[in-house]
Amino acid sequence: QVQLVESGGGLVQAGGSLRLSCAASGRTGNIYAMGWFRQAPGKEREFVAFVTWSGGTTYYADSVKGRFTISRDNAKNTGYLQMNSLKPEDTATYYCAADNYIPAARRQDAKKYDYWGQGTQVTVSS
């Protein structure tokens, strides 16, 4: 059992930055990887970024590559999503997720992740 709590969302102007945090608790030793997803009203949940817990290998959706940076601090059991050069189309509820194992072919698939946070709202004004 892993519990995840996101924080750091808010309202920013286009071009601004936010840093989201995902605090993990419970059986955190079983976390293989953490992913970030987002969901805008009327749209399906969309993959954003992925990081392995031990090695720190990262993977990004094309839409955020070069603007967002995913990282993790194992000692703090916390994952982060640094969001720079934000665009109005980045507006969504952002969720962190984790699983005991995510093969590379499934890292973009929200259905694969067993543990989810409650979400944090990010709104980017034009």
C-alpha positions in Angstrom: 0.0 0.0 0.0 1.3 3.4 -1.1 -0.3 6.7 -0.5 0.4 9.7 -2.7 -0.4 13.4 -2.0 0.2 16.1 -4.6 0.8 19.7 -3.9 2.1 22.9 -5.6 -0.6 23.6 -8.1 -2.0 27.1 -8.6 -2.8 29.8 -11.1 0.0 31.2 -13.2 0.3 33.3 -16.3 1.6 31.8 -19.6 5.3 31.6 -19.5 5.4 31.1 -15.8 6.6 28.2 -13.7 5.3 25.8 -11.0 6.8 23.0 -9.1 4.5 20.1 -8.2 5.4 17.7 -5.4 4.2 14.2 -4.7 4.8 12.9 -1.2 4.7 9.2 -0.9 4.0 7.2 2.3 3.3 3.7 3.3 5.3 0.9 1.6 7.5 3.2 -0.4 10.2 0.6 -0.7 8.0 -1.1 -3.3 7.9 1.9 -5.6 9.6 1.2 -8.9 8.6 4.3 -10.8 6.5 7.4 -10.5 4.6 9.0 -13.3 2.7 12.3 -13.7 -0.5 12.5 -15.6 -3.0 15.4 -16.3 -6.6 15.6 -17.1 -8.4 18.6 -18.5 -12.2 18.9 -18.5 -13.8 16.8 -21.2 -10.5 15.0 -22.0 -9.0 11.7 -21.1 -6.1 11.4 -18.7 -2.9 12.2 -20.4 0.6 11.0 -19.7 3.1 13.8 -18.8 6.4 12.3 -17.4 7.9 9.2 -15.8 10.9 8.5 -13.6 12.3 5.3 -12.2 12.7 5.4 -8.4 16.1 3.9 -8.1 18.0 5.0 -11.2 16.3 8.2 -12.0 15.7 7.4 -15.7 13.2 9.9 -17.2 10.8 9.9 -20.0 8.5 12.7 -21.2 5.5 13.3 -23.4 6.4 15.2 -26.5 4.1 18.0 -25.5 6.2 18.8 -22.4 9.7 17.8 -23.4 12.1 20.6 -22.9 9.8 22.5 -20.6 9.0 20.1 -17.7 11.5 18.2 -15.6 10.6 15.2 -13.4 12.8 14.1 -10.5 12.6 12.3 -7.2 14.3 12.4 -3.8 14.3 8.9 -2.5 15.4 10.0 1.0 12.3 12.3 1.2 10.0 9.8 -0.6 9.0 12.6 -2.8 8.7 13.1 -6.5 8.7 16.5 -8.3 7.5 17.9 -11.5 9.1 21.2 -12.4 7.0 23.0 -15.0 8.5 25.9 -16.9 7.3 27.9 -19.9 3.7 27.0 -19.1 1.1 27.3 -21.7 -2.7 27.7 -21.4 -3.0 24.2 -22.9 -1.2 22.9 -19.8 -4.2 23.7 -17.7 -5.4 20.5 -16.1 -5.6 18.6 -12.9 -2.3 17.0 -12.4 -1.9 13.6 -10.7 1.1 11.6 -9.6 1.0 7.9 -9.8 3.3 5.0 -8.8 3.6 1.3 -9.2 5.7 -1.6 -8.1 6.8 -2.2 -11.7 6.2 -0.4 -15.0 7.7 -1.9 -18.2 8.8 0.7 -20.7 6.0 -0.2 -23.1 3.4 0.7 -20.4 4.9 3.8 -18.8 2.4 6.0 -20.6 -0.6 3.9 -19.7 -2.5 5.3 -16.8 -4.3 2.0 -16.3 -1.0 0.3 -15.4 -0.4 2.4 -12.3 -1.9 1.1 -9.0 -1.4 4.1 -6.7 -2.7 7.6 -7.3 -2.8 10.9 -5.6 -5.8 13.2 -5.2 -4.6 15.6 -7.8 -3.7 19.3 -7.8 -5.1 21.9 -10.1 -2.9 23.9 -12.5 -4.4 26.8 -14.3 -2.4 28.8 -16.9 -3.9 32.1 -18.0 -3.2 33.6 -21.4 
